Each structure stands twice: as C-alpha cells, then as structure tokens.
Amino acid sequence: MQAKLLIANQDADASGGRTFEVRNPMTQAMVTQAAAASVEDGARAAEAAQHAFPAWAELPPNARRQILLRCADAIEARSPEFTRAMAEETGSAASWGAFNVRLGASMLREAAAMTTQITGEVIPSDHPGCLAFSVREPVGVILGIAPWNAPVILGVRAVALPLACGNTVVLKSSELCPYTQYLLGVAFRDAGLPPGVVNVISNSSEDAAGIVSSLIAHPAIRRINFTGSTRVGRIVAELAGRQLKPVLLELGGKAPLLVLDDADLDEAVRAAAFGAFMHQGQICMSTERLVAQEPVADDFVRRLSVKAVSLKTGDPRESGTQIGSLINSQAGERVESLIQEARAKGATLVCGGARQGTIVQPTVLDRVTPEMKIYHQETFGPVVSVIRVKNDEEAIRIANDTEYGLTAAVFSRNIPRALGVARRLQTGMCHINGATVHDEAQMPFGGTKASGYGRFGGRAGIDEFTELRWMTINTESPHYPI
C-alpha cells in the first residue's frame, strides 16, 4: 500500500521523495510506504486549504450538504478496502473496521444535516431603530490531527463538521495508519469535494513535532482539533495557546462502570465485556475500572470471567476473531507489566493475563487498589480492573478518583438512584444501563479534566468550528453625544 500526500486533490510525493514504512504489528511485514511530509509540505497543504476557503464558505448550504452525502456514500463503497487497511496497519479485527466505516459515514451524514442549522439570533437593542443580531460564520482553515485507534471514525470526525460549517481542512494523519487515512482523502476526492477543501498529509514519527508546531503556527490555520493522548494534547494546547488559536481536545480516559447492588448483572456483564475488550481496549472510552458493590461483586466477577474466556482471540485477519492485535509490541509489554505489577501488589488474576507478541488475552483483575499503577494509568489494552466498594458514596468517590473524565456508566434497576449517582460523576458523558463505549454522530462528545475540553458532534460542534459575530443595522439615525 502506498500513501501519498493529497494536496488540492492531487497525489504528491513529499519534498525530496522522503518516505517512511508502516509494519503489520503482528507479522512485522512492511505493509505501507508513506510520504514523509516536510514542514514545507505542510505549508503547501495549509495554503491550498486557504485558497479553497472563500469559494467553499460561499457555497450554499444545500450544495455542501449534497457533497457531504456523496462523501458518506464514497466511504461506504470502500468499506472492504478500509477494513483491510486497518487490519494490516493497526491489527484491528474486521468487525472494528466495518464499524469504523459505518459510524464514519453516519458522521458525514449528520454533518450534512447541520449545514442548514448554523443559525444566529435577533437580540433586543436599547437603541431605537437598531436591529441587532448574531451570526455564526466559518473561521477559515481547520487543522485536524487524528489518531490510529479508530482511524476512519476519528479521521472523519476531524473534518466533517468543519466542512459543514464552511471551513476547509488540513488532516494530519497518524504515523501508524497513513494509508487508512489517505484513503479518506481519496474517497472525498472521488465524491467531488473541490480541490483544497480537504488536504491529507502524512509524516514520519521523528518529524511529527516539527510538522505539528509549524502547522499550528501557520497563519492560515485558525483552529485545531486533536484526538489522542493527554500527554500530546497538553503540547498541542500549549502550542495553540501561544498563537491564541482555539483548540478542541479529546484525550485519554480511565472510564469507570459502576455496578450497584440492584443491577441486572447479565446486562452489566455484556456492557463491561464490550466496553473493556472491544478493539483490544484501545478506545478512549474503553471500560478500565469496574466499581462493583460488595453484595453482587462475586457473582458479577464470576459471570464476567465466563464471558471473557469465551471471546475468540488471535489474528485479526482470520474470520471470527473478536480480540486482535495491540498496535505494537511495546503496547503489549506495557500491558503485561501493569498486570504483573498489580498481581505482585495483591490483585487477583481472575482470567487472561497471557501475552503472545502483540496479542493479550482478555484479562480481569479483581481487588485492585490505589497502590497499583493500573488503578491510575490508562491501560489501553484488553484488561479491566475490579474495585470493590460498600455503597453509593464510596462508588462515586472511587469513580472520580482519577485525573481523567471522559465517560462513565452506571448499572442499576432503580433509575432515579442511578441518575443521582451519574450526575455526581466528573465525566463529560455518562450512560445508565449502557456501555462506556457509546458514540453517535449527533451527540456532544467530549470530556473533562485531563480528558480534554470542547465538544464534537451536532449543534455543540457547530460552536467549535464557527465564529460568533454581533452585527447591527441602523434603520434610524442614531444619537451620538458629540
């Protein structure tokens, strides 16, 4: 697979013909040769987007809508290609690839629906004959920085609503899946997106810091959205702050799922297994902590272990595989180290724990305590920690005992009780009797604390990618004091 730069709808080599390689995480076979963009290449992409901005911003909303709908169709038409590319570059199972395509297309269709929802309001003025109103207008060029773990979903999310609002985009792909995200640009081009409206650039890992900092500083770039680790998100926010440019951050998580003593345990187990083990736990919303109340903890852990060992683990390219490969061997070593350290400090290994290369068996650790690293650190692997508590107050305290605040879940048959608990959790999202992994295109998606700030999705996302302006029209001659 070859990933070119895509600038103004033209495939291009990087300056000097520089490339880098991506290897299959399981086999280490080279699967992608990608263009390694330079700072100058990034500037060319920003300038192409700036050149395309006036015409795209002036395009009537229903014309933008039709193009975005065609983009959704173009992505779905390439579903097998996306799924295959994700398996080769990131080790994901086919089910995860297909889900990425479905949700990515849904995000584009939701963005298409938003083109006529970018509204303002009339505001009463104290001045006679003054019509005052607010309008939302596109800001210019948006820099979208997308990660590898949900490369279609998060690549689309970085561009869809900005486009609907009349902005143009530079999409910086992940160094770990450049071909998958290059395919997004190809699909957009095939759908008739005008030249320069979306530009996709790839870069090698060693060039990432220079490329990102130069793009953020480029005068054409007006806003930035970044999805990725909290560590890198802090850097992006600092660089953007120096330029006084707004940034939307969706960062790490340590999602708790609370099992209250009146929960439907079968439903809680289904949600916990899906949330903890889907895509090997490499989702920002993955369930990392199971906060279980003592009266039901033993039964819940037993049922969850039965579910965990039933999941088919192995080569993601094989039919029926549910748990595939981690992104690289370093991730596998890190997850294994966290499991071993927790066991050494008293955690009980209920099931799993074995690692073979980049494949880690679905793992349940019981009786995890704050003295263990896995209690605090984002695992980003198919491992879930059980923390036992006595009552609702302790469950809330433990759930909030983290720097992260992306998503959470509460299981209880008593909805008022569950809602009371949910409202006290310090997260941007919370689901009652549902999994922590839950994403819909029209919802305000985002977190609090070290999980970032701002919201993707629906009307909330419009605020992130438009400028709110106050305007007036005087229909009578104003009175001036001088």
GUMIZA-177152 format. One record per residue (C-alpha): residue number from 1; x, y, z. Coordinates in steps of 0.2 Angstrom, whole numbers. Layout:
<recs>
+-----+-------+-------+-------+
! seq !    c1 !    c2 !    c3 !
+-----+-------+-------+-------+
! NUM !     X !     Y !     Z !
...
+-----+-------+-------+-------+
</recs>
This chain:
<recs>
+-----+-------+-------+-------+
! seq !    c1 !    c2 !    c3 !
+-----+-------+-------+-------+
!   1 !     0 !     0 !     0 !
!   2 !     6 !    17 !    -4 !
!   3 !     0 !    33 !     5 !
!   4 !     4 !    49 !    -5 !
!   5 !     1 !    67 !     1 !
!   6 !   -15 !    73 !    -5 !
!   7 !   -15 !    92 !    -8 !
!   8 !   -28 !   101 !   -18 !
!   9 !   -34 !    84 !   -24 !
!  10 !   -18 !    79 !   -31 !
!  11 !    -7 !    65 !   -26 !
!  12 !    10 !    71 !   -22 !
!  13 !    27 !    65 !   -15 !
!  14 !    35 !    73 !     0 !
!  15 !    49 !    85 !    -3 !
!  16 !    64 !    76 !    -9 !
!  17 !    54 !    60 !   -11 !
!  18 !    56 !    55 !     8 !
!  19 !    45 !    41 !    14 !
!  20 !    43 !    30 !    29 !
!  21 !    37 !    12 !    32 !
!  22 !    22 !     5 !    42 !
!  23 !    24 !   -13 !    48 !
!  24 !    10 !   -25 !    52 !
!  25 !    10 !   -26 !    71 !
!  26 !     9 !   -45 !    72 !
!  27 !    20 !   -50 !    57 !
!  28 !    32 !   -35 !    56 !
!  29 !    30 !   -36 !    37 !
!  30 !    30 !   -20 !    28 !
!  31 !    13 !   -15 !    23 !
!  32 !    13 !     4 !    19 !
!  33 !    26 !    15 !    11 !
!  34 !    20 !    33 !    15 !
!  35 !    26 !    50 !    10 !
!  36 !    36 !    58 !    24 !
!  37 !    30 !    77 !    23 !
!  38 !    42 !    91 !    27 !
!  39 !    37 !   107 !    36 !
!  40 !    36 !   115 !    18 !
!  41 !    24 !   101 !    13 !
!  42 !    13 !   106 !    27 !
!  43 !    13 !   124 !    22 !
!  44 !     8 !   119 !     5 !
!  45 !    -7 !   110 !    12 !
!  46 !   -12 !   125 !    23 !
!  47 !   -10 !   136 !     8 !
!  48 !   -21 !   125 !    -3 !
!  49 !   -34 !   125 !    10 !
!  50 !   -33 !   144 !    12 !
!  51 !   -35 !   146 !    -7 !
!  52 !   -50 !   135 !    -7 !
!  53 !   -59 !   143 !     8 !
!  54 !   -68 !   158 !     1 !
!  55 !   -77 !   148 !   -13 !
!  56 !   -81 !   133 !    -1 !
!  57 !   -88 !   146 !    13 !
!  58 !   -99 !   154 !     0 !
!  59 !  -106 !   138 !    -7 !
!  60 !  -125 !   137 !    -2 !
!  61 !  -128 !   125 !    12 !
!  62 !  -138 !   113 !     2 !
!  63 !  -124 !   111 !   -10 !
!  64 !  -112 !   107 !     4 !
!  65 !  -125 !    95 !    10 !
!  66 !  -125 !    85 !    -6 !
!  67 !  -106 !    84 !    -7 !
!  68 !  -105 !    78 !    11 !
!  69 !  -118 !    65 !     7 !
!  70 !  -109 !    59 !    -8 !
!  71 !   -93 !    58 !     3 !
!  72 !  -103 !    46 !    15 !
!  73 !  -108 !    35 !     1 !
!  74 !   -90 !    35 !    -6 !
!  75 !   -83 !    29 !    11 !
!  76 !   -96 !    15 !    12 !
!  77 !   -92 !    10 !    -5 !
!  78 !   -74 !     7 !     0 !
!  79 !   -78 !    -2 !    16 !
!  80 !   -68 !   -18 !    12 !
!  81 !   -53 !    -8 !     7 !
!  82 !   -54 !     2 !    24 !
!  83 !   -56 !   -14 !    34 !
!  84 !   -41 !   -22 !    26 !
!  85 !   -30 !    -7 !    28 !
!  86 !   -35 !    -6 !    46 !
!  87 !   -31 !   -24 !    49 !
!  88 !   -14 !   -23 !    41 !
!  89 !    -9 !    -6 !    49 !
!  90 !   -16 !    -7 !    66 !
!  91 !   -20 !   -25 !    69 !
!  92 !   -39 !   -22 !    71 !
!  93 !   -52 !   -36 !    69 !
!  94 !   -64 !   -35 !    54 !
!  95 !   -79 !   -30 !    65 !
!  96 !   -70 !   -15 !    71 !
!  97 !   -65 !    -9 !    53 !
!  98 !   -83 !   -11 !    47 !
!  99 !   -90 !    -2 !    62 !
! 100 !   -77 !    12 !    59 !
! 101 !   -84 !    14 !    41 !
! 102 !  -102 !    14 !    47 !
! 103 !  -100 !    27 !    60 !
! 104 !   -89 !    37 !    49 !
! 105 !  -102 !    38 !    36 !
! 106 !  -115 !    42 !    49 !
! 107 !  -104 !    57 !    55 !
! 108 !  -104 !    64 !    37 !
! 109 !  -122 !    62 !    35 !
! 110 !  -125 !    71 !    52 !
! 111 !  -113 !    84 !    47 !
! 112 !  -123 !    86 !    30 !
! 113 !  -139 !    89 !    40 !
! 114 !  -130 !   103 !    50 !
! 115 !  -127 !   114 !    35 !
! 116 !  -144 !   122 !    37 !
! 117 !  -143 !   123 !    56 !
! 118 !  -129 !   136 !    58 !
! 119 !  -140 !   149 !    64 !
! 120 !  -140 !   165 !    74 !
! 121 !  -152 !   176 !    84 !
! 122 !  -160 !   193 !    84 !
! 123 !  -155 !   202 !   101 !
! 124 !  -166 !   216 !   108 !
! 125 !  -156 !   233 !   107 !
! 126 !  -158 !   248 !   119 !
! 127 !  -155 !   259 !   104 !
! 128 !  -171 !   264 !    94 !
! 129 !  -171 !   259 !    76 !
! 130 !  -156 !   247 !    79 !
! 131 !  -158 !   229 !    73 !
! 132 !  -145 !   219 !    82 !
! 133 !  -142 !   201 !    78 !
! 134 !  -128 !   187 !    80 !
! 135 !  -122 !   176 !    66 !
! 136 !  -111 !   161 !    65 !
! 137 !   -98 !   161 !    51 !
! 138 !   -84 !   149 !    46 !
! 139 !   -67 !   153 !    53 !
! 140 !   -56 !   148 !    39 !
! 141 !   -43 !   133 !    39 !
! 142 !   -45 !   120 !    52 !
! 143 !   -31 !   108 !    57 !
! 144 !   -37 !    91 !    61 !
! 145 !   -25 !    79 !    70 !
! 146 !   -32 !    61 !    70 !
! 147 !   -25 !    45 !    79 !
! 148 !   -24 !    27 !    74 !
! 149 !   -35 !    18 !    86 !
! 150 !   -52 !    22 !    76 !
! 151 !   -44 !    29 !    60 !
! 152 !   -59 !    31 !    50 !
! 153 !   -71 !    37 !    64 !
! 154 !   -59 !    50 !    70 !
! 155 !   -52 !    55 !    54 !
! 156 !   -69 !    59 !    48 !
! 157 !   -74 !    67 !    64 !
! 158 !   -59 !    79 !    62 !
! 159 !   -66 !    85 !    45 !
! 160 !   -84 !    83 !    44 !
! 161 !   -92 !    96 !    55 !
! 162 !   -78 !   109 !    50 !
! 163 !   -83 !   106 !    32 !
! 164 !  -102 !   108 !    35 !
! 165 !   -99 !   124 !    44 !
! 166 !   -90 !   131 !    28 !
! 167 !   -72 !   128 !    34 !
! 168 !   -58 !   120 !    24 !
! 169 !   -46 !   107 !    32 !
! 170 !   -29 !   100 !    33 !
! 171 !   -30 !    82 !    40 !
! 172 !   -13 !    76 !    48 !
! 173 !   -14 !    58 !    48 !
! 174 !    -7 !    46 !    61 !
! 175 !    10 !    39 !    58 !
! 176 !     4 !    22 !    62 !
! 177 !   -10 !    21 !    49 !
! 178 !    -6 !    34 !    35 !
! 179 !   -14 !    23 !    21 !
! 180 !   -31 !    21 !    30 !
! 181 !   -32 !    40 !    32 !
! 182 !   -25 !    44 !    15 !
! 183 !   -40 !    33 !     9 !
! 184 !   -52 !    46 !    17 !
! 185 !   -45 !    59 !     6 !
! 186 !   -46 !    48 !   -10 !
! 187 !   -64 !    45 !    -5 !
! 188 !   -68 !    63 !    -3 !
! 189 !   -60 !    67 !   -20 !
! 190 !   -70 !    53 !   -28 !
! 191 !   -86 !    61 !   -21 !
! 192 !   -82 !    78 !   -29 !
! 193 !   -75 !    88 !   -15 !
! 194 !   -67 !   103 !   -23 !
! 195 !   -48 !   104 !   -23 !
! 196 !   -40 !   111 !    -7 !
! 197 !   -56 !   108 !     4 !
! 198 !   -48 !    93 !    12 !
! 199 !   -29 !    90 !    11 !
! 200 !   -21 !    75 !    19 !
! 201 !    -3 !    74 !    24 !
! 202 !     7 !    60 !    32 !
! 203 !    24 !    62 !    42 !
! 204 !    36 !    50 !    50 !
! 205 !    37 !    49 !    69 !
! 206 !    53 !    59 !    70 !
! 207 !    46 !    73 !    60 !
! 208 !    29 !    74 !    70 !
! 209 !    34 !    88 !    82 !
! 210 !    41 !    99 !    69 !
! 211 !    26 !    97 !    57 !
! 212 !    13 !   100 !    71 !
! 213 !    21 !   115 !    78 !
! 214 !    24 !   123 !    61 !
! 215 !     6 !   120 !    56 !
! 216 !    -1 !   127 !    72 !
! 217 !     9 !   142 !    69 !
! 218 !     5 !   144 !    51 !
! 219 !    -6 !   160 !    48 !
! 220 !   -19 !   151 !    38 !
! 221 !   -23 !   139 !    52 !
! 222 !   -37 !   147 !    63 !
! 223 !   -42 !   132 !    74 !
! 224 !   -36 !   115 !    79 !
! 225 !   -44 !    99 !    84 !
! 226 !   -34 !    85 !    91 !
! 227 !   -39 !    67 !    97 !
! 228 !   -25 !    57 !   106 !
! 229 !   -16 !    55 !   122 !
! 230 !   -17 !    68 !   136 !
! 231 !     2 !    69 !   135 !
! 232 !     2 !    75 !   117 !
! 233 !   -14 !    85 !   120 !
! 234 !    -5 !    96 !   133 !
! 235 !     8 !   100 !   120 !
! 236 !    -4 !   104 !   106 !
! 237 !   -14 !   115 !   118 !
! 238 !     2 !   125 !   124 !
! 239 !     7 !   127 !   106 !
! 240 !   -10 !   133 !   101 !
! 241 !   -11 !   145 !   116 !
! 242 !     5 !   154 !   111 !
! 243 !    -4 !   158 !    94 !
! 244 !   -20 !   162 !   103 !
! 245 !   -29 !   149 !    92 !
! 246 !   -44 !   139 !    99 !
! 247 !   -41 !   120 !   101 !
! 248 !   -53 !   106 !   104 !
! 249 !   -46 !    92 !   113 !
! 250 !   -52 !    74 !   115 !
! 251 !   -39 !    65 !   126 !
! 252 !   -36 !    49 !   137 !
! 253 !   -49 !    41 !   148 !
! 254 !   -50 !    29 !   163 !
! 255 !   -68 !    25 !   161 !
! 256 !   -77 !    18 !   176 !
! 257 !   -93 !     6 !   175 !
! 258 !  -102 !     6 !   192 !
! 259 !  -112 !   -10 !   196 !
! 260 !  -124 !    -5 !   210 !
! 261 !  -131 !   -19 !   221 !
! 262 !  -148 !   -19 !   212 !
! 263 !  -140 !   -20 !   194 !
! 264 !  -145 !   -33 !   181 !
! 265 !  -129 !   -42 !   181 !
! 266 !  -131 !   -50 !   164 !
! 267 !  -133 !   -33 !   156 !
! 268 !  -119 !   -26 !   166 !
! 269 !  -108 !   -41 !   161 !
! 270 !  -112 !   -38 !   142 !
! 271 !  -108 !   -20 !   143 !
! 272 !   -92 !   -22 !   153 !
! 273 !   -85 !   -35 !   141 !
! 274 !   -89 !   -25 !   126 !
! 275 !   -83 !    -9 !   134 !
! 276 !   -67 !   -17 !   141 !
! 277 !   -62 !   -29 !   126 !
! 278 !   -69 !   -21 !   110 !
! 279 !   -54 !   -17 !    99 !
! 280 !   -42 !   -24 !   112 !
! 281 !   -47 !   -10 !   124 !
! 282 !   -39 !     3 !   113 !
! 283 !   -53 !    15 !   113 !
! 284 !   -53 !    31 !   123 !
! 285 !   -70 !    26 !   130 !
! 286 !   -64 !     9 !   135 !
! 287 !   -70 !     2 !   152 !
! 288 !   -55 !     2 !   163 !
! 289 !   -62 !     1 !   180 !
! 290 !   -77 !   -10 !   186 !
! 291 !   -83 !    -2 !   203 !
! 292 !   -94 !   -16 !   210 !
! 293 !  -103 !   -15 !   226 !
! 294 !   -99 !   -30 !   238 !
! 295 !  -116 !   -39 !   238 !
! 296 !  -115 !   -43 !   220 !
! 297 !   -96 !   -42 !   216 !
! 298 !   -93 !   -60 !   217 !
! 299 !  -107 !   -65 !   206 !
! 300 !  -103 !   -51 !   194 !
! 301 !   -84 !   -56 !   193 !
! 302 !   -88 !   -74 !   190 !
! 303 !  -100 !   -70 !   176 !
! 304 !   -88 !   -58 !   168 !
! 305 !   -74 !   -71 !   168 !
! 306 !   -85 !   -83 !   159 !
! 307 !   -89 !   -70 !   146 !
! 308 !   -70 !   -65 !   144 !
! 309 !   -64 !   -83 !   141 !
! 310 !   -77 !   -86 !   128 !
! 311 !   -70 !   -72 !   116 !
! 312 !   -60 !   -78 !   101 !
! 313 !   -43 !   -71 !   102 !
! 314 !   -30 !   -71 !    88 !
! 315 !   -25 !   -65 !    70 !
! 316 !   -37 !   -51 !    66 !
! 317 !   -37 !   -56 !    48 !
! 318 !   -45 !   -73 !    52 !
! 319 !   -64 !   -74 !    51 !
! 320 !   -72 !   -73 !    68 !
! 321 !   -58 !   -66 !    78 !
! 322 !   -65 !   -54 !    91 !
! 323 !   -49 !   -49 !   100 !
! 324 !   -35 !   -45 !    88 !
! 325 !   -18 !   -37 !    90 !
! 326 !   -12 !   -22 !   100 !
! 327 !    -4 !    -8 !    90 !
! 328 !    14 !   -14 !    93 !
! 329 !    25 !   -25 !   104 !
! 330 !    29 !   -10 !   116 !
! 331 !    10 !    -9 !   120 !
! 332 !    10 !   -27 !   124 !
! 333 !    25 !   -26 !   135 !
! 334 !    17 !   -11 !   144 !
! 335 !     0 !   -20 !   147 !
! 336 !     9 !   -36 !   153 !
! 337 !    20 !   -25 !   165 !
! 338 !     4 !   -17 !   173 !
! 339 !    -4 !   -34 !   175 !
! 340 !    12 !   -41 !   184 !
! 341 !    14 !   -26 !   195 !
! 342 !    -4 !   -27 !   201 !
! 343 !    -3 !   -45 !   204 !
! 344 !    13 !   -43 !   214 !
! 345 !     4 !   -30 !   225 !
! 346 !   -11 !   -41 !   229 !
! 347 !   -23 !   -41 !   214 !
! 348 !   -31 !   -57 !   209 !
! 349 !   -30 !   -63 !   191 !
! 350 !   -47 !   -70 !   188 !
! 351 !   -44 !   -74 !   169 !
! 352 !   -32 !   -70 !   155 !
! 353 !   -16 !   -62 !   158 !
! 354 !    -6 !   -71 !   145 !
! 355 !     3 !   -62 !   131 !
! 356 !    10 !   -69 !   114 !
! 357 !    18 !   -55 !   105 !
! 358 !     5 !   -41 !   102 !
! 359 !    -9 !   -52 !   107 !
! 360 !   -15 !   -51 !   125 !
! 361 !   -29 !   -62 !   132 !
! 362 !   -44 !   -53 !   139 !
! 363 !   -40 !   -50 !   157 !
! 364 !   -50 !   -47 !   173 !
! 365 !   -40 !   -42 !   188 !
! 366 !   -50 !   -42 !   204 !
! 367 !   -47 !   -32 !   221 !
! 368 !   -37 !   -18 !   213 !
! 369 !   -31 !    -5 !   225 !
! 370 !   -24 !    13 !   223 !
! 371 !    -6 !     6 !   227 !
! 372 !    -6 !    -2 !   210 !
! 373 !    -1 !     8 !   194 !
! 374 !   -15 !     0 !   184 !
! 375 !   -28 !     9 !   196 !
! 376 !   -22 !    26 !   190 !
! 377 !   -14 !    23 !   172 !
! 378 !   -23 !    22 !   156 !
! 379 !   -21 !     4 !   151 !
! 380 !   -26 !     5 !   133 !
! 381 !   -27 !   -14 !   132 !
! 382 !   -39 !   -29 !   135 !
! 383 !   -38 !   -28 !   154 !
! 384 !   -51 !   -22 !   166 !
! 385 !   -49 !   -19 !   185 !
! 386 !   -62 !   -23 !   198 !
! 387 !   -63 !   -12 !   213 !
! 388 !   -75 !   -17 !   227 !
! 389 !   -85 !    -4 !   236 !
! 390 !   -98 !    -4 !   251 !
! 391 !  -111 !     9 !   245 !
! 392 !  -115 !    23 !   233 !
! 393 !  -105 !    36 !   241 !
! 394 !   -89 !    25 !   240 !
! 395 !   -93 !    20 !   222 !
! 396 !   -94 !    39 !   217 !
! 397 !   -78 !    43 !   226 !
! 398 !   -68 !    29 !   218 !
! 399 !   -76 !    33 !   201 !
! 400 !   -70 !    51 !   202 !
! 401 !   -53 !    46 !   209 !
! 402 !   -44 !    49 !   193 !
! 403 !   -36 !    63 !   183 !
! 404 !   -47 !    58 !   168 !
! 405 !   -65 !    62 !   165 !
! 406 !   -71 !    56 !   148 !
! 407 !   -86 !    44 !   150 !
! 408 !   -94 !    33 !   163 !
! 409 !  -108 !    20 !   166 !
! 410 !  -120 !    16 !   180 !
! 411 !  -130 !     0 !   181 !
! 412 !  -145 !    -1 !   192 !
! 413 !  -163 !    -6 !   191 !
! 414 !  -168 !    10 !   201 !
! 415 !  -167 !    24 !   188 !
! 416 !  -168 !    39 !   200 !
! 417 !  -154 !    31 !   210 !
! 418 !  -143 !    28 !   195 !
! 419 !  -147 !    46 !   189 !
! 420 !  -142 !    53 !   206 !
! 421 !  -126 !    44 !   205 !
! 422 !  -122 !    48 !   187 !
! 423 !  -125 !    67 !   190 !
! 424 !  -111 !    66 !   203 !
! 425 !   -98 !    58 !   191 !
! 426 !   -85 !    70 !   184 !
! 427 !   -86 !    65 !   166 !
! 428 !   -91 !    73 !   150 !
! 429 !  -103 !    58 !   146 !
! 430 !  -112 !    45 !   156 !
! 431 !  -123 !    31 !   152 !
! 432 !  -136 !    22 !   163 !
! 433 !  -138 !     4 !   160 !
! 434 !  -127 !     5 !   144 !
! 435 !  -108 !     3 !   140 !
! 436 !   -95 !    16 !   142 !
! 437 !   -91 !    14 !   124 !
! 438 !  -105 !    23 !   115 !
! 439 !  -103 !    36 !   101 !
! 440 !  -117 !    44 !    90 !
! 441 !  -113 !    57 !    77 !
! 442 !  -126 !    69 !    83 !
! 443 !  -121 !    69 !   102 !
! 444 !  -110 !    81 !   111 !
! 445 !   -94 !    71 !   113 !
! 446 !   -80 !    76 !   124 !
! 447 !   -73 !    75 !   142 !
! 448 !   -67 !    85 !   157 !
! 449 !   -52 !    86 !   167 !
! 450 !   -37 !    78 !   159 !
! 451 !   -48 !    70 !   145 !
! 452 !   -49 !    87 !   137 !
! 453 !   -61 !   101 !   133 !
! 454 !   -74 !   106 !   119 !
! 455 !   -87 !    95 !   111 !
! 456 !   -88 !    86 !    94 !
! 457 !  -104 !    82 !    87 !
! 458 !  -121 !    90 !    82 !
! 459 !  -125 !   108 !    87 !
! 460 !  -112 !   108 !   101 !
! 461 !   -99 !   105 !    87 !
! 462 !  -105 !   120 !    77 !
! 463 !  -100 !   131 !    91 !
! 464 !   -82 !   124 !    90 !
! 465 !   -80 !   127 !    71 !
! 466 !   -88 !   144 !    69 !
! 467 !   -85 !   162 !    74 !
! 468 !  -100 !   170 !    83 !
! 469 !  -101 !   188 !    77 !
! 470 !  -113 !   203 !    83 !
! 471 !  -119 !   214 !    69 !
! 472 !  -131 !   229 !    69 !
! 473 !  -142 !   238 !    56 !
! 474 !  -147 !   256 !    60 !
! 475 !  -164 !   260 !    52 !
! 476 !  -165 !   277 !    61 !
! 477 !  -152 !   290 !    63 !
! 478 !  -143 !   286 !    79 !
! 479 !  -140 !   299 !    93 !
! 480 !  -122 !   302 !    97 !
! 481 !  -116 !   313 !   112 !
! 482 !  -103 !   323 !   102 !
+-----+-------+-------+-------+
</recs>
